């Protein structure tokens, strides 16, 4: 079977499924912005498409998002058309539609099936919108219209898709009918063999002291340090946390860009804004115990999770992070925000401790209570890892389920 993967940052969420399908003997091809020339990756032929240069034009602010998606969709369609001219026709298109690329591919290949990676449907009501009063919409009554336009991309894809797949129940349930009925909930999977406990874990990074299990390490991880993932809440609680734990080292991992939500004021980063806000509340000696590592290789990231005594995870009601589940797989003791996506994997007092997203003092108290309770940390960590092994293991559960889903898509009636 010929399978075409679409993802602007390929492999992205297809990083396990694509190689597995290639290993099963399928002819796998990917179109992406991530490469600038043809390459081979784990049995997948990866081809570039490029965005055209275009003159500046006036676009209504509510349509900027859609305009960007149409630009990508046209560029991807043109690259796909060159494949079609060479005689290529996929049996199945597996696409992450979030950036729009796959919008016009069924126009090119009407007899190909399409299945979508469904990350989120944007909802206009609380708590999906204006969850955080500090960053409320400037004009709340206009937001339902803006959000409706933001969801156009979903509605332009689903009529041409046979099926969708979504990693969590929370995310899938944001989609309204009839879209929701097309979606299978199946997580991407956690490699519980790679992400596992290691009592002998040690790590030295250039410019930082050695970390080991003998060190009281507190970790906080985002892809990018920003309000959607509670960075501002954590930083404002940091002075108190450092005072209460004079021997702790705090490791903060994450980039300076914006993954979700509003951008910071021009010329600034959220990381620096909230670091500066608390700078005078933390002594120079205490700052030496705070280590911003930026983005680091995955093997180093995993090693730090293995070293962590308590991990803090905060998020708006939004997409659930892989980092939380990898921490659970490593047997981490976790203090997390009591928000809907988190409650899907963390039960308070069983697989972690939950705290109100905005309660920085409560977060500090729970972190300290865990640091002082070896037995509780071990129990929570053991239960968290067991959940990942029993329900989210990549090789035994999630990847086989995804492969079955692909087979089921090919058995579905073709959408015409």
N, C-alpha and C positions, 0 to 999 in steps of 0.2 A: 504494500500500500504506500502511496505517496502522501506524505504529510508535510504541510507548510506551517511553520511556526512564525507568529508575528509578535514582536515585542521590541520596543525601542531600545531597551537595555538588555537584550537577549544574553543569557538565558532567563534572567529574572525568576519568576515563579515556575518556569519550565525547566529549571536546572536539574531536576531528577527525572522528570517524565520524558524529556527529549532524548537523553542518552539511553534510557530504558527501551524506548520504542526503536531507536536505531539498533540497539543490541539485539532486539527481537527480529531484526531483518527488514524493517520498514525503511524506505528511502526518505530520509528526513532532511528538510531544507529550512532555513530561517532567513527572514528579512529583518534587518535591524539598522539603527543609526550608530550602533556601538563600534562597528568596524569600518575601515575605509577601503578594504579590498577583500576578495574572497579568501576565506580561511576554513579549515576543518576543525571542529571541536567535538570530541567524544562521539565520532560517527555522524555528526550533523554538518552539512554544508552550510556555512554561514555567509550570506551575501549582504552587501551594503545597499542602502538607498540613501540619497542625500536630499537635503532641503534646499529648494531654490532660493536664490537671492531675489528679493522683491522690494519694490519701493515702499516707503512708508505710506500708510493710508489711514484715514480716519475711520475708526471702528467704535461703535457704541461700547462703553465699558462693560456692559452685561454680555457682550458678544465676543470679547477678547479671547475667552477660553475656547469658544466654539471656532473662532477664526483660526486659532492655533491648531486645533484638531483637524480642520479641513485642509490646512496646509500640509500636515503630515499625511492625511489620507490621500490627497492627490499625489504626493511624492511617492508614497508606497505603491499606489495603484500604477504609476508610470513604471516603476521598477518591476512590478509584477507583470505588467503588460509585455515587457521585454522577455520575461520568462515564457509567457504564453506564445509569443511569436516564435520562440525556439521549440515549440511543441510541448511545453510543460503544462500539465493540468493536475493539480492535487486532488486526491480523493477526499482529503480532510484538511481544513484550515483550523488550526488551534491558535486563537488570538487573545492577547490581552488588549481589550478595546479602549483602555483608559486614556490613551493619547490620540485615539482616532484613526490610527493607521489602517485598520481593517475595514473601514466604513464602506469602501466601494469594491471590495474584492469579489463579492458575489455577483456584482454587475459584470465582472470579467469572466468569472467561472460559475455560472448559475447551476451547474450540475455537481458542484463540489459541496460537501457538507461543511458547516462551520460550527465550532463550539467555542464558547467564550469563557475566559477567566474573569469572574464577576467579583470585583473588589468591594464596591460600595455603590449604593444608590443614595444620592444626597437628599436628605429630608429637611424641610424648612422649619419644623417645629422643635421646641425644646425636648430633650437635651441635645439634639443633633446640631442645633443652631443656638448661638448665644448661651452655651453651657457655662462659659467663663465670663462673669460680669465685668472683669477687667478689660476684656476685649470685645465688648458688645458691638453689634452693628451700628453704624452711624445713623442708619435709617431703617429700623427694624421692619416697618410696614412694607418696604420695597423688597425685602429679602425673599419672600416666597416666589416672586416673579423671576428674580435673578437665579434662584435655585432651580426653578422650572426650566430655564434655558440651559443651565449647567447639565441637566439630565437629558437634554436632547440627544446627546451622544449615545446613551443607553437605548433610547427609543429608536434611534436610527440603525442600531445594530441588531436588536432582538428580532425584528420581523424576518431577518435573513439568517437567523441562527437556529439550529436544531436543538441546542442544549447549552447549558452553562454549568460551571463548577465554582464553588465558593469555599474558602477554608474554614469559616466558622458560621454557626447558626445566627449569631448576632448580625454579621454582615449580610448573610443571605436574606434575613428577614427585613432588611431595609428595602428590598425590592418589592414593589407592588405586584399584584396580579394584573395581567396574566404572565408577567415576566418571572415571578417567583416560582411558578409551577414548572418552569423549564430548568431550574437550578438544582443541582445535587450538592449537598454539603459534604465535602471531603477535604481534610487538611492536606497541605503540601507534604507534611511529614517531618519528623525530627529524627536525625541520625543519633539514636540513643547509644550506639556503640562509640561514636566519636565524642559526643557530648555526654560524658559520664563523670562520676566522681573520681578524684585522684588525690589521696591523702598525702602523696609525696610531691605534689605540684610545686614548682618553683619557677620564677620568671624574672629575668633582668632585662629591662629595656634601657636603651641608651639615654643617659641623662636622668635616670630615675633609680632609686634604691631597689635592692632585690626584694621581691615579694615572695612570701612563703605561707604555708598554713599556720605558722607560728605568729604571723602578723594579724592584727585586728583590721581586716580590710572590709570597707563598706563600698559597694559599687553602685553606680548609676549609669545607665546606658540609653542613649537615643541614637538613631541614625544621624540626626542633626539635633542640636540642642535648641529647643524651641518650646513655646507655651503648650502646643497641642500634646506634648509628652511630659508636661508638668515640670519643665526645667526651672521655671520661675519659682514654683512652690518649693522645689528642692533647695535652690540656692538661698532663698530667704530663711530656710530652716537650718542652713549649714552653720552659721555662727553658733547657734545653740547646741547643735550636734557636736561640734568640735570642742566646745567647753565641757560637755558632759562626758565625752570620750577622749581624754587627753592622750591616749596611746594609739588612737585609730588613725589609719590612713584612708583617705577618701579618693577613690579612683573614678573619674568621670570620663566616659568614652562617648564621642560623638563629634560630628562635623559642624562647620560654621554656616552651612547653607540652610535653606528652608525646604522641608519636605511637604509640610501641610500648613494650611492657615495663612495668615497675612505675613508679608515681609516686614522686617524691622525698618525703622527710619533709614533713609538713604545714607550709605556710607558707614552703617553700623551693623553689628550682628547681635542676635539675641544672646548669644554666649557672653559677649562683652558687656552688654547692657545690664544684665542681672549680676554679673561678676562685679561690675563697678558699683552696683547698688549696695552690695554688702561689704565692699572692700574695707571700709573703715571700721567695720564691726569685728573684723578678724585680725588678730595680731600677726606681725611678720613671721613669727615662729610657727603659728598655727597654719598659715598659708603654705608653709613648707610641707605640711602633711596632706595637702590637696594636690592631686596630680591630674591635670587635663591631658589626656593622651591623644585627643583627636580621633581620627579613624585609624584602625590598626588591622593587620592581617587576621584572618579568621582564626588561625591556630593560636595566635597570641590572645585574641579575644576569649577563646574557649578556656585557655589556661587561666586567665584572670577570673572567669566565672568559677573555676575549680578552686581558686584561692579565696574567693569571697566568703566572708562569714555571714553578712547580711546584704541582700540585694534589694534596692528600692526601684519600683516600677510604677510610674504614674502615667495615665493617659486620659484624654477626653473620651467620651463614647464614640469610638472610631475603630479603625482597623487594628487588630491585635498584632503586636510585634513578635517576630520570630525570637528576638532576644529574650523575652520573658520565658518562652517555652524551652529554649535552649538552657536557660538558667535552671528551670525546673528539672530538666533532664540531667543536669550536672549535680542534682541533689541540693540545690541552693535553698537557703532559708530566706523567704521573700516577704517584704512589706509592700503591698500594692494598693492602688486606688480602688475604692469600692465603686467601680463603674461597670456597666453591663457587659462589655466584651471581656473584662478581666474575670468576672464571676463565672464565665463559661469554663474556666480552667482552675480557678482558685476558690476553694471553699474555706471561709474564715475559720481558722483554728485547726484545719485538716491538711491543706496543701499550701498554706501561707497565712499571713495575717492581712486583713483588709482595713483600710482607713479612708475616711472621707478625703476626696481629692484635694480639697482646699485647707485641710487641717494639718498645717506644718508642724505644730506642737505635738499633735497626736501621732504623726509619723515619727518624730524624734523619740517619743516615749516608747513606741512599739519597736523601733530599731534597738533602743537601749535594752528593753526587756528581753529581746532575743539574744543580744550579745551577752547578757548575763545568765542565760538559761541554755546550757549545752544540750540538755535533754530535749527541750522544745525544738531547738534548731535541728537536731538530728531527726526528730519525728517528722517535722514539716518537710525537711529535705527528702527523707525516705519516701514519704507519701507522694510528694510532688514527682519524684522520679518514677515511682510505680505507675502513676497516672499516665505519664508520657510513654512508658513502655507498654502499658496495657491498651491505650487508645490512640496514640499518636506516633507509634514507631514507624519510621520510614519504610524499612525493608519488609517487615512482616505484615503491616496493616495498610499504611497510606498509599504506598506505591502500587501494590497489587490492586487496591480499590480504584486508583486512577486508571490503571490499565483496563480494568473491567468497564469503567466509565467510557473510555475511548471505544471499546468494542460495542457498547450499548448505543453510542452515537451513530455508529455505522449501520446499526440495525433499525434506526428510526426512519420514518418516512421523510423524504426530502422536502424541505420547505420550498415552495415555489410561489 
